[in-house]
Amino acid sequence: MALHCRRACRQYLLHLAHDNVDFRLPEIKALLSLRKRPFDTSETFSEKSPFWQLNGLSEDDIRRVMSRTICGKSSFELWGHGTTTDELRTSLLKYPAENMAPYLQQNSTYKINVYTFNKTLVFNNRIQKIDALDFLPFKGTVNLKDPEHIFCLLEDYGSDPNDIPEEPFHIYFGRWIADGQRELIRSYSVKKRHFIGNTSMDARLSFIMANHAKVKADDLVYDPFVGTGSLLVACSHFGAYVCGTDIDYNTIHGIGKASRKNQKWRGPDENIRANLRQYGTESLYVDVMVSDASKPVWRTNAQFDAIVTDPPYGIRESTRRTGSHKDIIKPPVDLYCEEMVPLHPCLTLISNCEQTLSSHTSRRLITMEKTKEPEDSDRLSHLADPRFTPYQGHNSFREKYFSGLTKKNRKDAKATPRNKE
Ligand SMILES: C[S@@+](CC[C@H](N)C(=O)[O-])C[C@H]1O[C@@H](n2cnc3c(N)ncnc32)[C@H](O)[C@@H]1O
C-alpha cells in the first residue's frame, strides 16, 4: 500500500512556454482528457508562472502529454521545491529515497542543468548552485554529453523583466522526463512549406488548435475555410484523416498568384495534397473542394470527429507579399464581450483563449464540444436566448473595425506580423 502511494503520489512539474499564455491550460487539459485524465487544475496552475506542479498523474500520463504539447517545454518528476534554498533542501531530504535511488546508481551517468526564468546567471553562479546540491546521494558519474539521467534546478524570478529580484520566488529540483513538441514550430514553419497563402496559419497555433480539438489518429477532421490547409497539416501530423472546403477556386486548385516573395505565379503541384506529402501524411488526405461554407453541402448525418478552422474575418487581407509574415487586422480588443461568443444548444463551450496581437488587436480560439444530438426544437432555440440579436454581419465587425481604427493604429496593425515564427 505504501509503495503504491509513493508511486501514485509523485508530483510532476511542467515547464510551460511563456508565449500564447492563454492557450496553455486548455491545451494540457485537452491532452489529459484524451488520456481520460480530467483533473482539478485550479489549485496549482497560475496564469503568470511558467511552472506548473501536477498531482495525481502517472509518468506515463506526463510522457503522453509531452508527446503532443506545444505549450509545454519540458517535464520533470518533482523531487523538491521551496521559496528558499533551505526550503528546497528540506523538501528534497523528505523525498522518498527509494524514488530517487534508481536514478542515482553508482554505474549510471548524469548531469544537472540550471534553468532560470526571467534572470540570466553567469557560469560560476550556476556551478555554485549545482555544488550546493551535494547533499543529494549522487553515486554515478557526471556525463555532460550523453547522460542517462538529467536533473534540473529551476528558479523562478517572476515575470517582470523590469523588477528582477535578487533571489528567486520559487526553486524546483527534479528529474527530467521529456520535452514537448516545440521543435514542430520550426520543422513545420510556413517559411519552408511547399504551398502557402497570405493567411496561412502558423505552425505553432495550428498544432495548438489541433490539440485543443483533441484530434487523434484515425479521426476525420474537416476545415470549412481550409485555405492552404495549414490546419489539415497539423491534424494529419496527429494521424487524422483530413478534408476541407474553401470558396476560393484558385486556392483549392493551387493556381493563381503566389504569396511568396520573388515568385509571381504558383508553380505546378502547389496545393494542399503536396503540403501533406511534404510531411509524410499524404495517405491521410481525403480531399478538398470548392464550396461556400454558408451553404452546407453535407448530408445531415455527416459526421466529423472535429471541425478545426480559421474563418475569414470580414476584412480583406493585404495583398502585400511577405515571405512569411502576414498582415492581420482584427477588431479593437475593448470591443469584445463574452456575449459575442456564439451559443448552440448542442455545443458546450470548453475554452475561449485570447491571442493578443498588438495594443489594440487580438483574436480568439474558441473550442466547443458537441454534447448532444440536435433535436427539431434546437433549430429555433437561439430565439429564446436573451442574448440573441438578429445577425449583424459578424457583430458588425467591419463597422467596428473601420470606425475603431485611427490612422496611427491602422499603421500599427499593418506593421504587426500575424504569425511570429
Ligand atoms: C483565414 S483564411 C484560412 C487560412 C487557412 N487556415 C490556411 O492556413 O491557409 C480564411 C479562408 O476562408 C475562405 N472563405 C471565405 N469565405 C468563405 C466561405 N463563405 N466559404 C468557404 N470558404 C470561405 C477564404 O478563401 C480563405 O481561404
The ligand as an ORCA input file, in Angstrom:
! r2SCAN-3c Opt
* xyz 0 1
  C      -8.249     32.969    -42.679
  S      -8.305     32.093    -44.153
  C      -7.918     30.443    -43.699
  C      -6.467     30.173    -43.830
  C      -6.113     28.753    -43.628
  N      -6.271     28.360    -42.236
  C      -4.670     28.495    -44.088
  O      -3.879     28.032    -43.289
  O      -4.359     28.795    -45.220
  C      -9.999     32.021    -44.492
  C     -10.353     31.260    -45.756
  O     -11.759     31.224    -45.832
  C     -12.117     31.266    -47.207
  N     -13.520     31.696    -47.261
  C     -14.037     32.948    -47.154
  N     -15.384     32.904    -47.218
  C     -15.734     31.604    -47.355
  C     -16.964     30.904    -47.464
  N     -18.136     31.554    -47.443
  N     -16.946     29.563    -47.579
  C     -15.769     28.880    -47.600
  N     -14.577     29.484    -47.523
  C     -14.542     30.824    -47.396
  C     -11.110     32.216    -47.812
  O     -10.986     31.979    -49.207
  C      -9.838     31.884    -47.033
  O      -9.066     30.928    -47.716
*
